[in-house]
């Protein structure tokens, strides 16, 4: 299991990869981790990534499915978390800490 803590504006978000599953939570709520299906997706952001979904009524479900398939194709958790870090950086998320296998978090520079 690998986790990354991101800052986006005043929000702190944690992303956790376990096997091919990707889970998210907001740090402020201290709640449970949620699968990607529970995340609010911005349609404009999805269209930037997948222009073919512009006029599709099921754009959210299709984008979620594509993201999960892409993660499953990657071989290791490290490869998956690297992809998530780089993808979220494009949208203004700043990675702060990396946590592997429950060990002490390390600052990302």
N, C-alpha and C positions, 0 to 999 in steps of 0.2 A: 504494500500500500504506500502510495506517495501522495502528499498533500501540498498545496501551494496556497499561500494567503496573498490576496491581491487587494490593492486600494483603488477605488474608482470614485473620485471626488471625495466625499466624506464617508462613503460606505466602505466597509471591509468585507470581502467575500472570500470564502474558502472553497477551493476545488479539490476534490479527492478522487484519485484513480485507484481502483482496486480491480485487478485483472483487466477486463475490458469495460468495466462499468465506470461511469463518470458521474459523480455526485457533487451537488453544490449546496451552500448555505450562506446566509448573511451572518456575520459574526455578532452584530448588535443584538439579534434576536436570541442567539444562543440555542436555537432550535435544532431540530433534526436535519440531517442531510436529505436533500430531495433529488430525485432523478431529473434528467434533463427535460422530461415531459412537463414538469411543474414550473419550468422557468418561463418568464415572460420574454418572448422573442420580439425584437423590433423588426417589423416587416421590411423597412428600408435596408437594414443591415443584412437581412436574409437575401433580399434582392441583389445586393452588391455581391454576395457570395454565390448565389444561384439565380442568375437573371431569368432563367426559364420559368421560375415560379411567380413571376410578376402578376399574371392574370389567373393564377390557379387558386381556387377556393380552399384547397387543402394544403396551402403553402407551409403552415406550421408543422403539420404531421410529416410531410415529405422532407422538410429541412431537418427535423429531428431524426428521422430514419437514416438520412444520408450521413449525418454526424456520427451516429452510432455505428454505421457500417464502416466509416472511415477509421474509427478507433479500433474496431475489430480486426481490420487488415494489418494494423501495426503489431509488431512482434512482442514488444516489451512495454512495461508500465512506464519506463523512463522515456521511451520514444513517444508514448501517448501524452505524457505530461509536458514534454518539450513542445509538442504540437499545440496543446491548449495554451501554454504560456505565449508562444509566438502569435497565435490567433487572437488572443485577448489583448495583447499589446497593440495590435492594429486598431483596436477600438478604444484605446486610452486607459486600459487597465494596467496598473503598475505592480509587477510581482515584488513582494516584500520578503517572504520567507518560504523555504522549501523544507518539508518534513518527510523523511523516509523511514518507513517501518516503525513509526512511533518514537523515534529518537528525537533528541533535541533539535528544534528548528534551526536552520542555517540561513543567514541573511543572503539574499540574492543581490548581486551588484550589477 
